[in-house]
Amino acid sequence: MGFRPRPFRVLEEVSRIIVGKRDILKMLWVALLSEGHVLLEGPPGVGKTMIAKSLAQTIGGDFKRIQMTPDLLPADLIGTTYYRLSEGSWGIKYGPIFANVVLADELNRATPKTQSALLEAMQEHQVTIEGMTIPLPKPFIVLATQTPYGGEGTYPLTDVFVDRFAYKVRVEYPTVAEELEIITRIDELERPEIRQVLTPEEVTALVESVKKVRVSDAVKRYILDLVNTIRSMKEVRLGPSPRASIWLYKGGRALAYIEGRSYVIPDDIKALARPVLEHRIRIKPEYEADGVLPETLIKRALETVEVPKA
């Protein structure tokens, strides 16, 4: 499989600072290696910013946190041109989107116009300023949070926008044991010393290595069967788009690589089913009123779709 530093070096380093949440850290590493973006959901104060910043530091990348507010303009995000009076020429002031790890905090507080400024960056890894197309750094990942429960001053993300996020990851409250460790180590955790264990160039090389991981026809069929089973369920108003199949495929390769395999197995797809599918399923109102949730349908699909033997 070519060049391959141990992926767990990043996980091990971040885990020194982030108490618990090992599965979340692994999912962010999967996202980084598969070039996908992540929608983080969870209550405030559970470490989402610290997780994102620590990830950037371990790979020697730039980290930018953008506090999304209703008065934020697209130019505040991607940048703008300005006139250099002393030189008599135009220059570009780059926005905070020019970083390796970007945390868009409370994304649904920004207006749809500003939200849409993220779309080109997320999809094409580039931005357009005054007609000029400018590539973003490599690697590049957007982590976005939402203000829970909506409410006044928020602009719900459209289904099209949500579909651009490869994965949705829930960040829950710590366990009692984890919270005890947090308050015991709080002085250390508030001023963490995080070592760089990879370079951005090494991460970019890893991304290319992940593309060499083999996915058998049987596993590809399994991906499609899962997605189409959910689409055909009577409770579903809007099913997973083809992007769901794509990210199960790409994410499966990244997860297999992290686990030290050169091939994807069905268990990789099962592990990614909820992060990839949950935010892409819309339930019909009558079933939603009965308490049917996307995770319910994902669990049913995993139980009913035949798992390939190889």
Rosetta blueprint (number, residue, H / E / L):
1 M L
2 G L
3 F L
4 R L
5 P L
6 R L
7 P L
8 F H
9 R H
10 V H
11 L H
12 E H
13 E H
14 V H
15 S H
16 R L
17 I L
18 I L
19 V L
20 G L
21 K L
22 R H
23 D H
24 I H
25 L H
26 K H
27 M H
28 L H
29 W H
30 V H
31 A H
32 L H
33 L H
34 S H
35 E L
36 G L
37 H L
38 V E
39 L E
40 L E
41 E E
42 G L
43 P L
44 P L
45 G L
46 V L
47 G L
48 K H
49 T H
50 M H
51 I H
52 A H
53 K H
54 S H
55 L H
56 A H
57 Q H
58 T H
59 I L
60 G L
61 G L
62 D L
63 F E
64 K E
65 R E
66 I E
67 Q E
68 M L
69 T L
70 P L
71 D L
72 L L
73 L L
74 P H
75 A H
76 D H
77 L H
78 I H
79 G E
80 T E
81 T E
82 Y E
83 Y E
84 R E
85 L L
86 S L
87 E L
88 G L
89 S E
90 W E
91 G E
92 I E
93 K E
94 Y E
95 G L
96 P L
97 I L
98 F L
99 A L
100 N L
101 V E
102 V E
103 L E
104 A E
105 D E
106 E L
107 L H
108 N H
109 R H
110 A L
111 T L
112 P H
113 K H
114 T H
115 Q H
116 S H
117 A H
118 L H
119 L H
120 E H
121 A H
122 M H
123 Q H
124 E H
125 H L
126 Q E
127 V E
128 T E
129 I E
130 E L
131 G L
132 M E
133 T E
134 I E
135 P E
136 L L
137 P L
138 K L
139 P L
140 F L
141 I E
142 V E
143 L E
144 A E
145 T E
146 Q L
147 T L
148 P L
149 Y L
150 G L
151 G L
152 E L
153 G L
154 T L
155 Y L
156 P L
157 L L
158 T L
159 D H
160 V H
161 F H
162 V H
163 D H
164 R L
165 F L
166 A L
167 Y E
168 K E
169 V E
170 R E
171 V L
172 E L
173 Y L
174 P L
175 T L
176 V H
177 A H
178 E H
179 E H
180 L H
181 E H
182 I H
183 I H
184 T H
185 R L
186 I H
187 D H
188 E H
189 L H
190 E H
191 R L
192 P L
193 E L
194 I L
195 R L
196 Q L
197 V L
198 L L
199 T L
200 P H
201 E H
202 E H
203 V H
204 T H
205 A H
206 L H
207 V H
208 E H
209 S H
210 V H
211 K L
212 K L
213 V L
214 R E
215 V L
216 S L
217 D H
218 A H
219 V H
220 K H
221 R H
222 Y H
223 I H
224 L H
225 D H
226 L H
227 V H
228 N H
229 T H
230 I H
231 R H
232 S L
233 M L
234 K L
235 E L
236 V E
237 R E
238 L E
239 G L
240 P L
241 S L
242 P H
243 R H
244 A H
245 S H
246 I H
247 W H
248 L H
249 Y H
250 K H
251 G H
252 G H
253 R H
254 A H
255 L H
256 A H
257 Y H
258 I H
259 E L
260 G L
261 R L
262 S L
263 Y E
264 V L
265 I L
266 P H
267 D H
268 D H
269 I H
270 K H
271 A H
272 L H
273 A H
274 R H
275 P H
276 V H
277 L H
278 E H
279 H H
280 R H
281 I L
282 R E
283 I E
284 K L
285 P H
286 E H
287 Y H
288 E H
289 A L
290 D L
291 G L
292 V L
293 L L
294 P H
295 E H
296 T H
297 L H
298 I H
299 K H
300 R H
301 A H
302 L H
303 E H
304 T H
305 V L
306 E L
307 V L
308 P L
309 K L
310 A L
